[in-house]
Each structure stands twice: as structure tokens, then as C-alpha cells.
Amino acid sequence: MRDANGNELASGDAVCVIKDLTLKGTSLVVKAGTKEKGIRLVERQANADHDFDCKIPGIGAMSLKSEFVKKL
């Protein structure tokens, strides 16, 4: 799996969000520039389109797509 810049991602990497992301069903927003340490890659399910799990400070655990992050 690759980030927005084409760099290969692995479990345990640190990434940074490159675009403001709104969370469905809430008024919370993950701001561009938010850093996550220690991502965990997940196998892509047939009905799921997220690539990895992480913990966002102030929000909690969530899944993100690799196209919205860059490797640090």
C-alpha cells in the first residue's frame, strides 16, 4: 500500500493527514497536518475501502484511506 506521494507504508509507520477529513455522522473534523504514530495496516475487505487503523488525538481510534496521508 502506498501513501499520497507514492511511498510504501508499513505497520508502525508515522503518517500525516494531507487534507481536512470530516467524519460521517458527527461534526468532528480531522485537520490537515494531524500526525498519527504507529499505524496498523489491515487487509482490505470486499465491502470496506479503508487501508489502515490509527488513533487520532482528541478523536480516538479510526480507519483511514492511504490516499489522504503522507509518510513522515
N, C-alpha and C positions, 0 to 999 in steps of 0.2 A: 504494500500500500504506500502511496506517495502523498506528500503534502501539496499545497497550492503551488509551490515553486519546483516541484518535481523531486524533492529529496525523499529518500526512503525512510519510513517511520518504523520503529520497533518498540516493543513494550518497554516501559521505563523511561522513554524519552520525555523531554520537556518541550512544550509547544506553546505558541502564542496565537490568539484569535486575531484574524485579519479584517473582520467585518462585524458590525453590530448584529447580534442574533437575538431575535425575540423568541420567547418560549411560548409554545402553544398552550392556551388555556390559562395563562397568567399575564400579569402586567410587567413581569421581570424581563430585563434585557441583559445579555452578556455583552459587555462593551468590547470594542476592538482594542487590542493591546493587553487583554487579560491573559495571564500566564497560568498554565497548568503543568505541574510536575508529575512525573510517574504515570503516564497514560497506560492503559491496558487494552491491547488490541483484541478484538472479538471477531469471530467468524461471521461473515455476512449471511444472514438467514434469507430465505426466499421472499419473505414479506417485510424485512427490515432493511433500511438503507444506511444505517449508521456504521461507522468503521471502528470506533474505539470508545471506551468508557474513561471518565475522568471525574475529578472533584473540583468544582468551581468555588472559589472562596465567596462566601456570602449566599450561595445558592444551594450547593450540595452536589451529590452525585448525578451525573447525566451522561448521555451518549451524544457524540458529535460526528459529523462527516469530516473526512480528511481534507476536503477541498476548501474548508473555511479556516484552516490553521497553517502555520509555518513552523518548521523545526527551529529550535533555539540552539 
